[in-house]
């Protein structure tokens, strides 16, 4: 019952990727929203922000919606695995030019102190799409770099993704991305040092990582939920944030329907 209203909220986020046609990147894209749909979504999100789930919407977006979007996009890329470079270019172009602006438009009201919707979405592409393909992409990048045939979209993708700094010292995933960037951008100055010639290891190493781990973190990570969440004594027990989100969405929906019936 609770989940019946959630797909209406999730569908624009998921459909914007699942309806992508990477092999037909030159075709004209359909509008992301029908008339009045974006306004309706903003109204729904505004109601949820005022509910008990309001504080957890960003976490729900980051941990539930984005992995779903990334999974669909990765499946689309792997459908054409015989030409990984062309498939990745088409998928990135759709994601960066259509999906990312759409998601930003939908969740423009949702704020987070440390990470924006744009940053979280780019990180999801990095972690759940690009780095999943890293083992196959590394030799391909080396080959294209040697031939001087790296597609501009591949270079743009790597540079855009490396511009997102989610934490300091940098995570292992960011350092993995750094080695990919170094293969197509030369010279490139990263956390590990100065890269040249398309090599995955720096020609001039840096002590930045050693120094960074000695510094005291300036920002303390927010408290994480380590046990099942119970909203209050009058609220049914909630095991996950998804349950809380569905519960709040369901209550908001029934309040709106009830107010319309009264009028």
N, C-alpha and C positions, 0 to 999 in steps of 0.2 A: 504493500500500500504506500509506504513512504517513498519508495524509489520511483513511483509512477510519475512524479512531477520533476524528478531530477534530470531525466534525459532531455527535457525541453530546455533546460539550462545548459546541459553539456553539448547538445547537438551542434551548435555553430562552431564550437572549438574542435570537435572531432571531424565534422563533415568538411571543414575547410581544408583538411589534409586528406581525408579518405576519398574525396572526389577529385583529387589531383590526378593529372594525366601526364607524368613526367616525360613520356616519349613524344608527347604532342605539345612541347613547350611553346611552340609558335602559335598555337591556337588561341583564340580569344577566350579569356576566362569569364565565367558567369559572375554576376554580382554576388558578393559574400552574403548580403542580407536582402530579404524582400522588404517592401515598403512598410515602415513602422516596426520592423522586427528588432532593430538595434535599440530603439526607444523602449520597447517592451522589456528587453533584456536588462537595460539600465534600471528600469523600475523594479524588476525582480531582484537585482543585486542590491539596490538601495534598501529594499525591505529586509533582505538577508543580513545586511550590514548592521541593521538595528536590532537584529534578533540575537539569540544566544550563540548562534554560529558565526556571528560577525567577526569575532577575533580570530577565527580559524579558516576563513575563506582563502586567504593567501596560501596557507599550508595545504589546504585541500587542492587548490589549483596546482601547486608545485609538486605534490606527492601523488596525486590521483589523476588529474586531467592531463598534465604534461606527459607522463609516461605513456598514457593511452595514445596521445597524438604522436609521440615519437615512435611507438611501436608500429603504428599504421604507416608512418613515413618510411621506416626501415623495411617493412614488408614490401612496400612499393618499389624501393630501390633494389631489393633482392630479386624481384620478379624479372629484372633485366640484368642479372649479375654477369652475363656474358660481356657486357660493355659497362663496367663499373664506373668509369670516368664520366661517360655521357649520362648515365642514370643519376649519378651523384650531382652533376651540374644541374640537371633538370629539377631534381628534388630540392636542391638548395635555392634555385631561382624561385620556385614556387613558394617555398617556406619563407624566404627573406622578403619577397615582393608582395606576397598575398597573405600567407598564414600569420606571420608575425604582426603586420599592421592590423589584421582582423582581431587577433587576440588582445592586442593593446587597446583597440577600440572598445571591445566588450568589457574588459576589466579595468577601464580607466579610473574607476572610483576606488578600486582596491589598492591600498597602500601598505607598504612594509618598510620598516626603518632601515634595514640593511640591504635589501635587494628589490629592484624594481621588477615589474611584470616583464619588461623587455629583457633584462638580465637573466631572470629565471628561465625564460623561454629559450634564450640562446644557450644557456648552460644545459638545458635538457637536450637540445640538438647535439651539443658537444658530447655529452656523457652517454646518451642513449642511442645516438645515430652514428656520429662520426667515429668515436672511439671503439664502437662495436665493429667497425669495418677497418680498424687501424692495421691489423695484421695483413690484410689483403691490399690495403692502400699504400703501405710503405714501399714495397717493391715497385708499385705502379708509379708513385711519385718520383722515385729514383730514376726510373726509365724515362719518364716524360721530361724530367729536368735535364737528363743527359742529352736528349734529343731537342731540347728547347721548345717543347710543345705543351707546356703546362697551360691548361685553359685559364683565362683570366678569372672566371667564376670560381675556380678551385682556389686560386690565390686570394681572391676577395673573401671567400668563406673562411679560410684559415686566419686571415688577418682580423676579420670581424670577431671571430670566436676568441682569439687570443687577447682581444681588447677588454674582455670581461674578467675582472679580478674579483673572485668571490671570497677570497680569504688570504691572509698573509701570516706565516709563510705560505707559498703557493702549494696547492694540493698536488698529489701524484698525477691526477688527471690533467691538470694544467701543464705540468712538466712533460707529460706524454704528448700533449698538443704542441708544446714548444718544439719537440723533436720533429714533428710533422711540418711545422712552419719553416724550420731551418732547411728542409729539403727543397723548398720552392722559393725562398726569399734569401737573397745573399747580397751584402752581409746582413746578419740579423743578430741583434743584441738581446739575449734572453737572460733568465735568472741563473742559468748554469754558465753563462759566459758569452763570448763572441763566436758566432758561427759564420763560416764562409765556405763557398764552393759546393753547397748542397749537402754537406756532411751532417749526419745526425748528432755528432758529438762536437762540442766547441773546440776551436783551434786555440783559443785563449780562455782557459777556465776561470771561473769567478768564485770567490769565497762568499758570495751573497747568501747562499743557503745556510752555510755554517754560522754566519753572523746573525741571520734572521732567527735561527732557533735559539740563540742566546738572549735575544731581546724578550722583554716582558710583553705579552699581548696587550694592546691598548683597548681592545674591545672584548668583553666577556660574552661568550655565546649565550643566547637566551635559554631560559629553563626549558627542558624537554619533559614531555609527559612520560613518566616511567611506570604508570599504573593505570588501570581502567578508569575512565573519567565518569563521574556522576555529577550531573548539573546541580540538582538540589533534591530535597526529600520528596517533592511532588513530581519529579521527572523520572520516567523509566530509566533503568540503568543503561548507560551508553558505553559500548565497548571500544569504539573507534571514533575518530574525527569524522569519518564518512557517515557513521550512524547519526552523529550530532547534526551534521549538515543536512541529511535527509529529514531528520525530525523537525528541524527549524524551518526548512523549506515547506514541509507538509503543513505545519501550523500556520505559517505565513499565508499559504495558499487558501486554507480554510477560513482564515480571518478575512481575506479579501472577498472570497465567495459569500461569506456571511454578511459582510457590509453591503454587498450588491443586492442580496436578497431583501435586506431591510429597506433599502431605497426603492 
